[in-house]
Amino acid sequence: MLIHTKNLSLYYQDGQRTIHAVDKLNLNLPERGLYGIIGPSGSGKTSVLYLLAGLRRQTDGEIFYEDAPYPSSIVGLNNLRRKEMGFVFQSHFLIEYLNVLENILVGADDTYAASDERIDYLIQELGISDLVDRNIDQLSGGQRQLVTIARALANNPKVIFVDEPTSSLDHVTGKKVIQLLEKISKQACVVLVTHDETNLVHADHVFSIWDGRVKA
């Protein structure tokens, strides 16, 4: 397994009440495939994504990458994310003073020989070739999302975490993005959080989350 968890849990306090955002979650994610996480608002699906991506620390339980525990140090965790993972979250986190191409290049690893070829491929696949010289403040919300996706995939990561990638896109562009993720999932592990079941028609497996737990 590329990633697996054992009783992964995330709790926090709301006054006198303990909120179980993620509760004893056991997931197995192979090296390739498209894996959906679906559930209603507040079900814990985004919390699961943040734990798997190493962006939040669990309260309890364990999480493994290629059978080794996630690094305990910030430096080690940052290196794992940089070398092995890509991220597409609802907030774009683009760098305003860089243009589109420069933002995409932020995600590229200098040691990856085919990075230029891959970036050209992503730009063409996402239909943003006419945007590469634009400043970020000249882009619509949907265009920013496409740039974010290109940046996340630039480094040819082994695992890509994606949170509601089509929420700011029109139907045609959203379908194109899902088709690209499906194509990439033939060579990598794609973990897709969504409320839209049509995005998961071709998923290899869908995990349904309710109150922080996978529904049977």
PATIPA-895407 format. One line per 8 residues: number of its first residue (from 1); their letters; for each residue x, y, z negated of C-alpha. Coordinates in steps of 0.02 Angstrom, whole numbers, plus 50000, padded with zeros to 5 digits. Example, Ala and Ser with C-alpha at 12.3 -4.5 7.8 and 13.67 -1.06 7.14 Angstrom:
// PATIPA-895407
1) as) 50615 49775 49610  50684 49947 49643
//
This chain:
// PATIPA-895407
1) mlihtknl) 50000 50000 50000  50057 50177 50037  49962 50249 49888  49870 50161 49749  49800 50214 49582  49763 50127 49419  49625 50198 49310  49666 50373 49371
9) slyyqdgq) 49576 50502 49263  49561 50689 49249  49468 50761 49099  49446 50939 49038  49352 51026 48900  49201 51138 48927  49169 51203 48752  49123 51052 48648
17) rtihavdk) 49093 50945 48802  49222 50835 48890  49203 50839 49079  49257 50682 49172  49308 50757 49339  49390 50592 49387  49355 50438 49284  49459 50277 49291
25) lnlnlper) 49479 50282 49479  49560 50136 49570  49600 50167 49754  49709 50077 49880  49764 50175 50034  49863 50082 50168  49995 50158 50280  49875 50190 50423
33) glygiigp) 49692 50230 50443  49559 50360 50411  49487 50355 50235  49340 50463 50188  49291 50528 50018  49112 50586 50012  48996 50644 49875  48886 50788 49819
41) sgsgktsv) 48953 50954 49758  49034 50931 49587  49055 50744 49608  49245 50752 49589  49297 50720 49769  49409 50873 49782  49485 50834 49612  49529 50661 49678
49) lyllaglr) 49613 50740 49829  49716 50858 49720  49774 50713 49610  49822 50605 49760  49914 50754 49836  50012 50781 49675  49943 50955 49654  49863 50915 49486
57) rqtdgeif) 49926 50805 49347  49812 50667 49288  49752 50657 49108  49770 50469 49108  49807 50323 49223  49940 50298 49355  49969 50343 49536  50098 50261 49649
65) yedapyps) 50178 50302 49817  50255 50152 49905  50244 50057 49738  50344 50189 49643  50260 50306 49518  50241 50486 49574  50394 50586 49516  50376 50661 49344
73) sivglnnl) 50482 50814 49383  50419 50963 49482  50571 50955 49597  50543 50771 49634  50358 50796 49666  50394 50945 49780  50517 50840 49880  50390 50700 49899
81) rrkemgfv) 50257 50820 49961  50376 50910 50078  50445 50753 50161  50297 50635 50161  50134 50733 50150  50028 50859 50244  49887 50963 50170  49733 51047 50242
89) fqshflie) 49629 51130 50107  49480 51247 50116  49590 51395 50070  49707 51424 50216  49861 51489 50121  49934 51563 50281  50077 51688 50269  50007 51855 50324
97) ylnvleni) 50171 51934 50382  50211 51787 50499  50127 51758 50667  50036 51598 50712  50185 51503 50781  50294 51553 50633  50159 51493 50513  50154 51324 50600
105) lvgaddty) 50344 51311 50594  50337 51330 50405  50273 51151 50401  50411 51081 50513  50559 50984 50447  50722 51040 50527  50787 50861 50521  50644 50796 50628
113) aasderid) 50719 50792 50804  50553 50797 50897  50476 50939 50796  50469 51059 50945  50384 50928 51051  50261 50886 50912  50217 51069 50881  50186 51095 51066
121) yliqelgi) 50074 50941 51063  49974 51004 50914  49953 51178 50987  49883 51104 51147  49772 50976 51059  49696 51110 50947  49674 51234 51089  49772 51375 51007
129) sdlvdrni) 49906 51406 51139  49839 51582 51170  49855 51625 50985  50038 51585 50950  50098 51766 50954  49952 51839 50857  49962 51901 50679  49857 51809 50551
137) dqlsggqr) 49746 51961 50519  49691 51952 50702  49616 51779 50681  49440 51724 50639  49410 51603 50495  49394 51459 50616  49556 51504 50705  49646 51513 50538
145) qlvtiara) 49584 51339 50499  49657 51272 50662  49825 51351 50623  49820 51273 50449  49788 51102 50526  49933 51123 50648  50049 51173 50506  49997 51023 50401
153) lannpkvi) 50033 50902 50543  50194 50984 50606  50309 50875 50500  50232 50711 50562  50185 50664 50382  50149 50487 50326  49992 50543 50234  49878 50692 50270
161) fvdeptss) 49755 50757 50141  49610 50853 50217  49472 50947 50124  49318 50995 50226  49416 51035 50386  49263 51078 50492  49169 51190 50370  49221 51351 50459
169) ldhvtgkk) 49221 51280 50636  49088 51273 50771  49024 51101 50820  49133 51081 50974  49294 51134 50888  49253 51032 50734  49229 50877 50840  49398 50908 50922
177) viqlleki) 49482 50919 50752  49403 50756 50692  49455 50669 50853  49634 50728 50826  49633 50664 50646  49564 50498 50708  49706 50487 50835  49837 50528 50704
185) skqacvvl) 49763 50399 50585  49825 50263 50704  50002 50305 50647  49975 50382 50474  49858 50382 50325  49725 50518 50334  49621 50553 50178  49471 50660 50221
193) vthdetnl) 49354 50740 50095  49190 50796 50173  49006 50819 50139  48968 50785 50323  48947 50598 50354  48961 50623 50543  49146 50663 50517  49170 50485 50454
201) vhadhvfs) 49083 50386 50591  49249 50306 50641  49326 50298 50467  49412 50137 50416  49333 50151 50244  49226 50277 50150  49237 50301 49962  49077 50371 49889
209) iwdgrvka) 49112 50473 49732  48984 50512 49597  49029 50593 49430  49212 50555 49459  49185 50371 49494  49178 50268 49653  49002 50205 49676  48988 50018 49702
//
